[in-house]
Amino acid sequence: MSARTGRRPLTVRVASWSAAHPWRAIIGWFLFVVLCLGVGSAIGTDKATSEDYRVGEAGRAEAIAAEGDLQRRPTEQILISVRSGPQDPAAVNAAARDITVRMKKLPEVEDVAAPIRSKNGRTLMVEVTMRGAELDGSTKVDPLLAQTAAVQKGYPNLLVEETGGPSISKGLNKQRGDDLALSEAITLPVTLITLLVVFGSVVMAGVPLLLALSSIAAAMGLSMVVSHIVPDAGVGNNVILLIGMAVGVDYTLFYLKREREERTRSDGRLGSAALVELAAATSGRTVVVSGLAVIVSSATLYLASDVIFSSLATGTIVVVLVAVLSSMTVLPALLVTIGHRTERRAARRTARAAERGEPRRPKKEGAEIGRVWSALLRPASKHPAITLCVSVLVMICLALPVLGMQLRVLNKDSHPRDVPAIQVYDRLTGAFPELRVQHSVVVRADPAHAEEVTEALKDLGRRAQADPLFARNVRPRLRTSADSRISVLDLAVPFRMSSDEAMKSLTHIREDYLPATVGRVPGVEAHVTGDVARDADYLANQNEKLPLVLTALLLLTFVMTVVVFRSVVIGLIGVLLNLLSAAASFGLLVMAFQSSLGESLFGADATGAIGSRVPLFLFVILFGLSMDYQMFMVSRIKEAALRGVPTREAVLDGIGRSAGVVTSAAVVMVTVFASFVFLHLAEMKQIGFSLAAAVLLDAFVIRVMILPSAMTLLGRANWWPSRTMRRAQSARQEGPALVPAVARGNG
């Protein structure tokens, strides 16, 4: 007995222990969640620093500037103007003096510049430079905002308002928090209603929701700990909520539905513990494999060598790992506890029926194919070739807009305009257009060449001011380090950050002015940074890493599928279907956010471009999530095929029996993802929309039309080169010797 127990899969052994000690498992799980949150809160989150974001030439320029203590500082701009009526220069000047005095007294402030009047004379601007690193400004800006509010209170007839990188970051962080709360408010009730429809029981519907929420809580705590290894870029909690809610409910749903199916099939002959072991041997194993697929897929994002992608990958991996752990440990314990209650109720009903002399009615075997799904699967079963061709053609047509996809780093130009600091920023750039964009030319040279470098930079500044792409009314600012090794020349550009003019101005500096001036000084190292340079270099770095990430993703996905199903053909089918699903969802994304259709749907939120990080993140996550349905459905098909059922019947039986739970899981996923469309940040809108579209296409086109059609046409070739499957298919009969193979998942 012990030898046999030792050969059982890990999922079965863990489920067996949890079933035997349910309250220990339940209490242990919630202690684990509390411990994760407690430890995470105690050590805090290690946030990414400016150094972590440095990429390409702009990153090298910033590193050199930091050597000379000339790096960008967090800056705020205070605008002072008359609310209405005639100008009051005396009051405006008095408010400017007041804000200057107040700001200089703050320990967070390094310098306050002299007031500057706008070209139309209606607005006065005071620029405040803060101490510390650029990214730390948002955590230290509150005292500055308080002083601005105090001056506003003292001058009620004036409009005194503040903007800048720190206050915008603070406003966006608040917006993210509000968005998370909104997403929860949308997804929780809809998910609960969906689960109530699936299970018809408040208790059973509450189990997936409870485990998903507890998994998210534990993952958020663990992510704080992990951030000390992989710094958090501020997107971790968003992705934990996005992915955690979806996979947490889905994994629990797969397990629950299988346990209920086995309970119905056994008709009271098996106890709750035995039923949980059966579910663990089948759906439990599938959940673990699906979770590993998502984890492996997400891990390829680390190859992008980017702090934001690393943060996204870490959040996804942590929450999926916790969700899988909950399905292996506490879920069997909860099912056994609920099952015991169900058995006691059934026993009482049976006893009362026996007292009344009513005959016992055997239950029908569960998971039969319903009429709706029989109808949906009929095209694939009756006309597989036509169904396959038409379905693939539809998906390709949906994918065609991908050819026109335009990637862009979504910046201040595309941030939600209802953030107060962004509204002030729009007024600032309207009054002072030269503050929209700034290029910084950073030069490092031997101090002996300091004078040559200075003259060359002045020459570069003159050339730029003669160029209509640069601001002519703003003199270039030249700064030099104390040791004369490093110099920085700041050039103003009066165009929007995402405009073609801003990009052309950067090209002029890098390709024309820099080689013709500073480039002639011997032994000099010169680079250009600034917001436009950062965005351009970030996009170039991402495009450079893209082939590596995608190659690793396709290879790992293929290998995992082959290992799980012992079939090269199934591996190829999985990769091709995932590619088709991702391409079609990207096509819909382009139509929704780049076209006139997108403007009518999303208004100003149709940015005219796709966030540069969106496609790569989506591609990786979609591959992982598609593996959920792939693993679940093909596992059911494989079970039937191993019993000797011909492949055609096994395909229809496996997909038909799993269709209900896949539909329920898809509804939950679509609800979670679609809720992000109602958020304010453009990238989150795009991610939510694309994931929701992909899940719908995957569940109702790929898995209902294309997968069964392809597998039906391939027949026995699906399982090449599995010898076990060939023997089972040749026998075409059920046999007890094949049952352990199903439980072990051997192919």
C-alpha positions in Angstrom: 0.0 0.0 0.0 2.8 2.4 0.9 4.6 1.7 -2.3 1.5 2.4 -4.3 0.9 5.6 -2.4 4.4 6.7 -3.2 3.8 6.3 -6.9 0.7 8.6 -6.8 1.0 12.1 -8.4 1.9 14.9 -6.1 -1.5 16.6 -6.6 -3.2 13.4 -5.4 -0.9 13.1 -2.3 -1.4 16.7 -1.3 -5.2 16.5 -1.9 -5.3 13.3 0.1 -3.6 14.9 3.1 -5.9 18.0 2.9 -9.0 15.7 2.7 -7.8 13.8 5.7 -7.0 17.0 7.7 -9.4 19.6 6.3 -9.4 22.1 9.1 -5.6 22.0 9.4 -5.4 22.8 5.7 -8.0 25.6 5.8 -6.4 27.2 8.9 -3.0 26.7 7.5 -3.9 28.4 4.2 -5.4 31.5 5.9 -2.4 31.7 8.2 -0.2 31.6 5.0 -2.2 34.5 3.5 -1.9 36.6 6.7 1.8 35.7 6.9 2.4 36.9 3.3 0.6 40.1 4.0 2.3 40.7 7.3 5.9 40.0 6.1 5.3 42.1 2.9 3.9 45.0 4.8 6.8 44.8 7.3 9.6 45.0 4.8 7.7 47.2 2.3 8.1 47.4 -1.5 11.4 48.1 -3.1 10.4 50.5 -5.9 12.4 50.8 -9.1 14.8 53.7 -9.2 15.8 56.0 -12.1 18.8 53.7 -12.8 16.5 50.7 -13.4 14.7 52.6 -16.2 17.8 53.6 -18.1 17.8 52.2 -21.7 19.8 52.8 -24.8 21.6 56.1 -25.6 19.3 58.1 -23.3 20.1 55.8 -20.5 23.9 56.2 -21.1 23.4 59.9 -21.2 21.6 59.9 -17.8 24.3 57.7 -16.2 27.0 60.1 -17.4 25.0 63.2 -16.1 24.6 61.5 -12.7 28.4 61.2 -12.5 28.6 65.0 -12.6 25.6 65.5 -10.3 23.8 67.0 -13.3 21.0 64.4 -13.6 17.3 65.5 -13.9 15.7 66.6 -10.7 12.0 66.4 -9.9 10.6 69.8 -10.8 7.2 71.5 -10.2 5.7 74.5 -12.0 3.3 76.9 -10.2 1.0 78.9 -12.5 -0.5 82.2 -11.3 -3.2 84.0 -13.3 -6.3 86.1 -12.8 -9.5 84.1 -12.7 -11.5 86.6 -14.7 -11.7 90.2 -15.5 -8.8 92.7 -16.1 -5.3 91.8 -15.3 -4.0 92.6 -11.8 -0.1 92.6 -12.1 0.4 93.7 -8.5 -1.6 90.8 -7.1 0.0 88.3 -9.5 3.5 89.5 -8.5 2.7 89.4 -4.8 1.4 85.8 -5.1 4.6 84.9 -7.0 6.8 86.4 -4.2 4.7 84.6 -1.6 5.0 81.2 -3.2 8.8 81.8 -3.8 9.3 82.5 -0.1 7.2 79.6 1.1 8.9 77.1 -1.3 12.4 78.2 -0.3 11.7 77.4 3.3 10.8 73.7 2.5 13.5 71.1 3.1 12.3 69.2 0.0 13.1 72.2 -2.2 16.6 72.7 -3.7 16.0 75.9 -5.8 13.2 78.3 -6.9 13.7 80.0 -10.2 12.7 83.6 -10.9 9.1 84.0 -12.2 8.6 83.9 -16.0 5.7 85.6 -17.7 3.9 83.9 -20.6 4.0 85.5 -24.1 0.4 86.8 -23.8 1.2 88.3 -20.4 -1.7 86.6 -18.6 0.2 83.9 -16.7 3.2 83.9 -14.4 5.1 80.7 -13.9 7.4 79.8 -10.9 9.5 76.7 -11.4 10.6 74.8 -8.2 13.4 72.2 -8.3 13.2 69.5 -5.6 15.9 67.6 -3.9 16.6 63.9 -4.4 16.1 61.5 -7.3 13.6 62.2 -10.1 11.3 59.3 -9.3 11.2 60.2 -5.5 9.4 63.5 -6.2 5.9 62.0 -6.1 6.4 60.9 -2.4 7.7 64.3 -1.3 5.5 66.7 -3.3 2.7 67.0 -0.6 4.4 69.9 1.3 4.7 71.8 -2.0 1.1 71.2 -2.9 0.1 72.4 0.6 2.0 75.7 0.1 0.4 76.2 -3.3 -3.0 75.6 -1.7 -2.2 78.1 1.0 -1.3 80.8 -1.5 -4.4 80.1 -3.4 -6.4 80.6 -0.2 -4.7 83.9 0.4 -5.4 85.2 -3.1 -9.0 84.1 -3.9 -9.2 86.3 -7.0 -6.3 84.6 -8.6 -5.9 81.1 -9.9 -2.8 79.4 -8.3 -2.2 75.9 -9.4 0.6 73.4 -9.5 1.8 70.7 -12.0 5.0 68.9 -12.8 6.4 65.4 -12.9 6.0 64.7 -9.2 2.4 65.9 -8.9 1.4 64.2 -12.1 2.9 60.9 -10.9 1.0 61.4 -7.6 -2.2 62.0 -9.4 -1.7 59.0 -11.7 -1.0 56.7 -8.7 -4.2 57.9 -7.1 -6.0 57.2 -10.3 -4.6 53.7 -10.4 -5.9 53.1 -6.9 -9.3 54.4 -7.8 -9.3 52.2 -10.9 -8.4 49.1 -8.9 -11.4 49.8 -6.6 -13.7 50.3 -9.6 -12.5 47.1 -11.2 -13.2 45.2 -8.0 -16.7 46.8 -7.8 -17.4 45.6 -11.3 -15.9 42.1 -11.3 -16.9 40.8 -7.9 -20.7 40.9 -8.3 -20.6 39.8 -11.9 -18.3 36.9 -11.0 -20.5 35.9 -8.1 -23.6 35.9 -10.3 -21.9 33.8 -12.9 -20.8 31.3 -10.3 -24.3 31.2 -8.8 -25.7 30.3 -12.3 -23.0 27.6 -12.7 -23.4 26.0 -9.3 -26.9 27.1 -8.1 -25.5 27.3 -4.6 -24.2 30.3 -2.6 -21.7 28.2 -0.8 -20.2 26.6 -3.9 -20.2 29.9 -5.7 -18.4 31.5 -2.8 -15.5 29.0 -2.8 -13.9 30.2 -6.1 -14.3 33.8 -5.2 -12.9 33.3 -1.7 -9.9 31.4 -3.0 -9.3 34.0 -5.8 -9.4 36.9 -3.4 -7.2 35.2 -0.8 -4.7 34.3 -3.5 -4.6 37.9 -4.7 -4.0 39.1 -1.1 -1.2 36.5 -0.5 0.3 37.4 -3.9 0.3 41.1 -3.1 2.2 40.4 0.1 4.7 38.1 -1.6 5.2 40.6 -4.4 6.5 43.1 -1.8 9.1 40.5 -0.7 10.1 39.6 -4.2 10.4 43.3 -5.1 13.7 43.3 -3.1 15.0 40.9 -5.8 13.1 42.3 -8.8 12.2 46.0 -8.2 8.5 46.9 -8.6 7.8 49.4 -11.4 4.4 50.3 -9.9 2.4 47.9 -12.1 2.6 44.9 -9.9 -0.8 45.2 -8.1 -2.6 46.0 -11.3 -1.4 42.8 -13.0 -1.9 40.7 -9.8 -5.6 41.8 -9.7 -6.0 41.4 -13.4 -4.5 37.9 -13.7 -5.2 36.7 -10.1 -9.0 37.1 -10.3 -9.1 35.4 -13.7 -6.9 32.3 -13.1 -7.9 32.1 -9.4 -11.5 31.5 -10.2 -10.8 29.5 -13.3 -8.5 27.0 -11.6 -11.0 26.5 -8.8 -13.8 26.2 -11.3 -12.0 23.4 -13.2 -11.4 21.5 -10.0 -14.9 22.0 -8.6 -16.7 20.9 -11.8 -14.7 17.7 -12.0 -15.4 16.9 -8.3 -19.1 17.4 -8.9 -19.0 15.3 -12.0 -17.4 12.5 -10.2 -19.8 12.8 -7.3 -22.8 12.6 -9.7 -21.2 9.6 -11.5 -20.5 7.7 -8.3 -24.1 8.2 -7.1 -23.1 8.0 -3.4 -20.8 5.0 -3.8 -17.7 7.1 -3.0 -17.0 9.4 -0.1 -15.8 13.0 -0.4 -12.2 12.1 0.2 -12.2 9.6 -2.7 -13.9 12.1 -5.0 -11.4 14.8 -4.2 -8.6 12.4 -5.0 -10.2 11.6 -8.4 -10.5 15.3 -9.1 -6.9 15.9 -8.1 -5.7 13.1 -10.4 -7.4 14.7 -13.4 -8.4 18.4 -13.2 -6.0 19.0 -10.3 -3.1 17.8 -12.5 -4.4 19.9 -15.4 -4.5 23.0 -13.1 -0.9 22.5 -12.1 0.2 22.1 -15.7 -1.8 25.1 -16.8 -0.3 27.2 -14.1 3.2 26.1 -15.0 2.4 27.0 -18.6 1.4 30.6 -17.6 4.5 30.9 -15.3 6.9 29.7 -18.0 5.3 31.9 -20.6 5.5 34.9 -18.3 9.1 34.3 -17.4 10.1 35.0 -21.0 9.4 38.6 -20.3 12.6 38.8 -18.2 14.4 38.4 -21.5 13.3 41.9 -22.5 15.8 43.3 -19.9 13.3 45.9 -19.0 12.2 46.8 -15.4 8.5 47.2 -16.3 8.3 43.9 -18.1 10.2 42.2 -15.3 7.7 43.7 -12.8 4.8 42.5 -15.0 6.3 39.0 -15.2 6.9 38.9 -11.4 3.4 39.9 -10.5 1.9 37.3 -12.9 4.2 34.5 -11.8 3.6 35.1 -8.1 -0.2 35.3 -8.3 -0.4 32.2 -10.6 1.9 30.3 -8.3 -0.3 31.2 -5.3 -3.5 30.3 -7.2 -2.1 26.9 -8.1 -1.0 26.3 -4.5 -4.5 27.2 -3.2 -6.1 24.7 -5.6 -3.7 22.0 -4.5 -4.0 22.5 -0.7 -7.0 24.4 0.7 -9.5 23.7 -2.1 -9.6 19.9 -1.4 -10.1 20.6 2.2 -13.0 22.9 1.5 -14.6 20.4 -0.9 -14.4 17.6 1.7 -15.9 19.9 4.4 -18.7 20.9 2.0 -19.0 17.3 0.8 -19.6 16.0 4.3 -22.5 18.4 4.7 -23.9 17.3 1.3 -23.6 13.7 2.3 -25.4 14.2 5.6 -28.2 16.0 3.9 -28.4 13.3 1.2 -28.5 10.6 4.0 -31.3 12.4 5.8 -33.3 12.7 2.5 -32.7 9.0 1.7 -33.9 8.1 5.2 -37.0 10.2 5.0 -37.8 8.7 1.5 -37.3 5.2 2.9 -39.7 5.9 5.7 -42.3 7.0 3.1 -41.6 3.9 1.1 -40.3 5.9 -2.0 -37.8 4.0 -4.2 -34.3 5.3 -4.5 -33.7 7.1 -7.9 -30.3 6.7 -9.3 -28.7 9.9 -10.6 -27.8 10.3 -14.2 -24.1 10.3 -15.0 -22.8 13.9 -15.1 -21.1 16.0 -17.6 -23.3 14.9 -20.5 -23.1 17.0 -23.7 -26.0 19.4 -23.7 -28.2 20.3 -26.6 -26.6 23.7 -27.1 -23.1 22.4 -27.2 -24.1 19.5 -29.4 -25.5 22.1 -31.9 -22.3 24.2 -31.6 -20.1 21.3 -32.2 -22.1 19.9 -35.1 -20.3 21.8 -37.8 -16.9 20.6 -36.6 -18.2 17.0 -36.4 -20.2 16.9 -39.6 -18.1 19.1 -41.8 -14.7 19.5 -40.2 -12.8 20.6 -43.4 -15.3 23.4 -44.2 -15.6 24.5 -40.6 -11.8 24.6 -40.2 -11.3 26.7 -43.4 -14.1 29.2 -42.7 -13.1 29.6 -39.0 -9.4 30.1 -39.8 -10.3 32.6 -42.6 -12.5 34.6 -40.2 -9.7 34.8 -37.7 -7.2 35.8 -40.3 -9.5 38.6 -41.5 -9.8 39.8 -37.9 -6.0 39.8 -37.6 -5.4 41.8 -40.8 -5.5 45.3 -39.1 -2.3 44.2 -37.2 -0.4 45.1 -40.3 -1.2 48.8 -39.6 -0.4 48.7 -35.9 1.5 51.8 -34.7 3.4 51.5 -31.4 4.1 54.4 -29.2 5.2 55.0 -25.6 2.1 56.4 -23.9 3.2 59.5 -22.1 1.7 62.8 -20.8 0.0 63.3 -24.1 -2.2 60.2 -23.6 -2.7 60.2 -19.9 -6.3 60.7 -18.6 -7.1 64.4 -18.7 -9.4 64.2 -15.6 -6.3 64.1 -13.4 -6.0 67.6 -11.9 -2.2 67.9 -12.4 -2.6 66.9 -16.1 -5.2 69.6 -16.6 -2.8 72.1 -15.1 -0.1 70.7 -17.4 -2.2 71.3 -20.4 -2.7 75.0 -19.3 1.0 75.2 -18.6 2.0 74.0 -22.1 -0.6 76.2 -23.6 0.9 79.3 -22.0 4.5 78.2 -22.3 4.7 75.8 -25.3 8.5 75.8 -25.0 8.2 73.7 -21.9 6.6 70.7 -23.7 9.8 69.0 -24.6 13.4 69.3 -23.6 16.4 67.5 -25.1 19.6 67.2 -23.0 22.9 66.8 -24.7 25.3 65.1 -22.2 29.0 65.3 -22.9 31.9 63.6 -21.0 35.5 64.6 -21.9 38.9 65.2 -20.4 39.0 68.5 -18.4 41.8 69.6 -20.7 39.2 69.8 -23.5 36.7 71.7 -21.4 36.9 74.9 -23.4 36.5 73.1 -26.7 33.5 71.2 -25.4 31.9 74.5 -24.2 32.4 76.2 -27.5 31.1 73.1 -29.4 28.0 73.0 -27.2 27.4 76.7 -27.8 27.7 76.1 -31.5 25.2 73.3 -31.2 22.8 75.6 -29.4 23.1 78.2 -32.1 22.4 75.7 -34.8 19.3 74.4 -32.9 17.9 77.9 -32.4 18.1 78.5 -36.1 16.1 75.3 -36.6 12.3 75.9 -36.7 11.8 72.6 -34.7 13.4 74.2 -31.6 12.1 77.1 -29.4 13.7 80.3 -30.6 12.6 82.4 -27.6 14.4 80.2 -25.0 18.1 80.3 -24.7 19.9 76.9 -24.5 21.0 76.3 -20.9 24.6 75.0 -20.4 25.6 73.3 -17.2 29.1 71.9 -16.3 30.2 69.7 -13.4 32.5 70.9 -10.7 35.5 69.0 -12.2 34.7 70.2 -15.8 34.5 66.6 -17.0 30.8 66.6 -17.8 28.6 69.2 -19.5 24.8 69.2 -20.2 23.1 71.4 -22.8 19.3 71.7 -22.5 17.3 72.6 -25.6 13.6 73.4 -25.7 11.2 72.2 -28.3 7.7 73.8 -28.6 5.9 70.6 -29.8 3.9 67.8 -28.2 6.0 65.0 -26.9 4.4 62.4 -29.3 4.5 64.7 -32.3 6.5 64.0 -35.5 8.2 67.4 -35.0 9.5 66.4 -31.6 10.9 63.2 -33.0 12.5 65.0 -35.9 14.2 67.5 -33.6 15.8 64.6 -31.8 17.0 63.1 -35.1 18.5 66.5 -36.1 20.5 66.6 -32.9 21.7 63.0 -33.0 22.5 62.7 -36.7 23.4 66.3 -37.7 24.2 68.8 -35.0 26.1 66.5 -32.6 28.5 65.0 -35.1 29.2 68.5 -36.6 30.0 70.1 -33.3 30.8 68.1 -30.2 31.7 65.1 -32.3 34.8 66.9 -33.6 36.3 67.3 -30.1 38.9 64.5 -29.6 38.2 61.9 -26.9 34.6 63.1 -26.3 31.6 60.9 -25.4 28.3 62.5 -26.1 24.7 61.3 -25.9 21.2 62.8 -26.0 18.5 62.2 -23.4 15.1 63.7 -22.5 11.5 62.5 -22.6 11.4 62.0 -26.4 14.8 60.3 -26.4 13.7 58.0 -23.6 10.6 57.0 -25.5 12.5 56.5 -28.8 15.2 54.4 -27.2 12.8 52.4 -25.1 10.8 51.4 -28.2 14.0 50.6 -30.1 15.3 48.4 -27.2 11.9 46.6 -27.0 11.9 45.9 -30.8 15.5 44.6 -30.5 14.5 42.1 -27.7 11.2 41.1 -29.3 12.5 38.3 -31.5 14.3 36.7 -28.5 11.3 36.8 -26.3 8.9 35.5 -29.0 11.3 32.7 -30.0 11.7 31.6 -26.4 7.9 31.8 -25.8 7.1 29.7 -28.9 9.7 27.1 -28.1 8.8 26.7 -24.4 5.1 26.5 -25.2 5.7 23.8 -27.8 8.0 21.8 -25.5 5.6 22.0 -22.6 2.7 20.8 -24.7 4.7 17.9 -26.2 5.9 16.8 -22.7 2.4 16.9 -21.2 0.6 15.1 -24.1 3.5 13.1 -25.5 2.5 14.4 -28.9 4.5 16.6 -31.4 1.3 17.2 -33.4 -0.7 18.5 -30.4 2.3 20.8 -29.6 2.3 22.3 -33.1 -1.5 22.7 -33.0 -1.3 24.5 -29.7 1.3 26.9 -30.9 -0.5 27.7 -34.2 -3.9 28.2 -32.5 -2.3 30.5 -29.8 -0.7 32.5 -32.6 -4.0 32.8 -34.4 -5.9 33.8 -31.3 -3.3 36.5 -30.4 -3.2 37.9 -33.9 -7.0 38.2 -34.1 -7.2 39.9 -30.7 -4.4 42.3 -31.8 -6.4 43.1 -35.0 -9.5 44.0 -32.9 -7.2 46.1 -30.6 -6.0 48.1 -33.5 -9.5 48.6 -34.8 -10.7 49.7 -31.4 -7.9 52.2 -30.5 -6.4 53.4 -33.8 -9.4 53.7 -36.1 -12.4 56.0 -36.4 -14.4 53.1 -34.9 -12.2 53.4 -31.8 -12.9 57.2 -31.5 -16.7 56.5 -31.5 -16.3 53.8 -28.9 -13.7 55.3 -26.6 -13.6 59.0 -27.6 -10.4 60.7 -26.5 -9.1 57.4 -25.1 -8.7 56.1 -28.7 -5.0 57.2 -28.6 -4.3 56.6 -32.3 -1.5 54.2 -31.3 -1.0 51.1 -29.2 1.1 51.4 -26.1 4.5 50.1 -26.8 4.5 47.6 -23.9 1.0 46.3 -24.7 1.6 43.8 -27.6 4.6 42.0 -26.0 2.9 41.7 -22.6 -0.4 40.6 -24.2 1.3 38.1 -26.4 3.0 36.4 -23.5 0.0 36.4 -21.2 -2.3 35.2 -24.0 -0.1 32.3 -24.7 -0.2 31.3 -21.1 -4.0 31.8 -20.6 -4.8 30.0 -23.9 -2.9 27.0 -22.5 -5.6 26.8 -19.7 -8.3 25.9 -22.2 -5.8 23.8 -24.3 -4.7 21.7 -21.3 -8.2 21.3 -20.0 -9.9 20.3 -23.2 -7.2 18.2 -24.7 -6.8 16.4 -21.3 -10.4 15.4 -21.5 -10.0 14.2 -25.1 -6.9 12.3 -24.1 -8.7 10.5 -21.3 -11.3 9.3 -23.7 -8.7 8.3 -26.3 -6.7 6.3 -23.8 -9.8 4.3 -23.0 -9.8 3.2 -26.6 -12.5 5.7 -27.8 -11.8 6.5 -31.5 -10.3 10.0 -31.9 -13.3 11.5 -33.6 -15.7 10.5 -30.8 -13.0 11.3 -28.2 -12.8 14.9 -29.5 -16.5 15.5 -29.4 -16.8 13.8 -26.0 -13.9 15.6 -24.4 -14.8 19.1 -25.8 -18.5 18.5 -25.1 -18.0 17.4 -21.5 -15.6 20.3 -20.8 -17.5 23.0 -22.8 -19.7 24.1 -19.9 -16.9 24.7 -17.5 -14.8 26.4 -20.2 -17.8 28.7 -21.0 -18.2 29.6 -17.3 -14.4 30.2 -17.0 -14.5 32.4 -20.1 -17.3 34.5 -18.8 -15.4 35.1 -15.6 -12.2 36.0 -17.5 -14.0 38.3 -19.9 -15.7 40.0 -17.0 -12.5 40.6 -15.2 -10.6 41.8 -18.3 -13.5 43.8 -19.7 -13.7 45.8 -16.5 -10.3 47.3 -17.3 -11.8 48.9 -20.3 -13.7 51.3 -17.9 -10.5 52.4 -16.3 -8.7 55.6 -17.1 -5.2 54.7 -18.0 -4.9 54.0 -21.7 -2.5 51.0 -21.4 -4.8 49.3 -19.0 -7.8 49.9 -21.3 -5.9 48.3 -24.2 -4.7 45.4 -22.2 -8.2 44.7 -20.8 -9.9 45.0 -24.2 -7.4 42.7 -25.9 -7.5 40.0 -23.3 -11.3 40.0 -23.2 -11.5 39.7 -27.0 -8.8 37.0 -27.0 -10.6 34.9 -24.4 -13.9 35.2 -26.3 -12.3 34.2 -29.5 -10.4 31.4 -27.9 -13.3 29.9 -26.0 -16.0 30.1 -28.8 -14.0 30.0 -32.1 -10.7 28.3 -31.4 -11.9 25.6 -29.0 -15.4 25.0 -30.5 -14.7 25.3 -34.2 -11.0 25.1 -35.1 -9.6 22.7 -32.5 -12.2 20.0 -32.9 -12.2 20.3 -36.7 -8.4 20.0 -36.9 -8.2 17.1 -34.4 -11.1 15.3 -36.2 -9.4 15.6 -39.6 -6.0 14.4 -38.2 -7.5 11.4 -36.4 -4.8 9.1 -35.0 -2.1 11.4 -36.3 -3.0 13.8 -33.4 -1.1 11.5 -30.9 2.1 11.0 -32.9 4.6 9.7 -31.7 2.9 8.3 -28.5 3.1 4.5 -28.5 0.8 4.2 -25.5 -1.9 6.1 -27.4 -1.4 4.0 -30.5 -1.9 0.9 -28.5 -5.0 2.3 -26.8 -6.5 3.4 -30.1 -5.7 0.0 -31.7 -7.4 -1.8 -28.9 -10.5 0.3 -29.2 -11.8 -1.0 -25.9 -11.9 0.1 -22.3 -9.6 -1.8 -20.0 -8.8 -1.5 -16.3 -5.1 -1.5 -17.1 -5.5 1.8 -18.9 -7.1 3.6 -15.9 -3.8 4.2 -14.0 -2.3 5.7 -17.2 -5.0 8.3 -17.2 -4.5 9.1 -13.6 -0.7 9.4 -14.1 -1.2 11.4 -17.3 1.2 9.2 -19.2 1.0 9.4 -22.9 
